Amino acid sequence: MSLVGKVESLWRYPIKSMRGEELEEAFVGFSGVYGDRLYAFKSSAAPKGFPYLTGREQEEMLLYRPRFRHPDRAAKPPNLSEAEGMAPGINPVFADEADLAVDVEAPSGQAFAVDDPALMNLLAKQMGDGPVLTLQRSERAMTDCRPISLFRFRPAVSLATRSERSSTSDGSERISIWISHLPAGSRRTRMSAEPCGSGPRW
């Protein structure tokens, strides 16, 4: 096995473009990091194909601190043990919406539920007249990067990890990682990520 990197910290962002929370551990599945970018605010002024309000347009969003109301229930899927005992290809389910409820602390210290109209009004007021905001919830992280590609499936029974760097047609860098720490009968997956901004987003 070759060392391909070292994780210095682990972060999750319950609401897109608001402050994140540092984690000791995280569950990563088909939909990404569990509970990451579970909520996002959509703006009527956003360009077509990218409807989200982000810190690029509203820097004050970065000062808002979201927290899961029940951190223990938001750490991993409720049926993880059951799913791990099933055949490959079975995805754990997300917890009920109430178990993944998020509260937001505004820069003023006020606390709001993520779906409280007062929070939306506060964000809209900071933007001035014009844009209409709506709240969106998704069990797949709402990121703003080109998607990770999943391909080259084949049997994997060995323990091996390797990485490869290459360039894309637009000159950016692509990092491919092969992970084969899987039981016999499972599949090997090649994951490819392209850098966004200052580095790759997963």
Secondary structure, DSSP 8 states (H G I E B T S, - for coil): ----------EE-SBTTS--EE-S---EETTEETTTT-EEEEETTS-TT--B--TTT-GGGGG-EEEESSTTTTSS-TTHHHHHTS-TT-------TTTT-EEEE-TTS-EEETT-HHHHHHHHHHH-SS--EEEEE-SS---SS---EEEEEEE--S--EEEEEEE-TTS-EEEEEEE----TT-EEEEEEE-EETTEE--
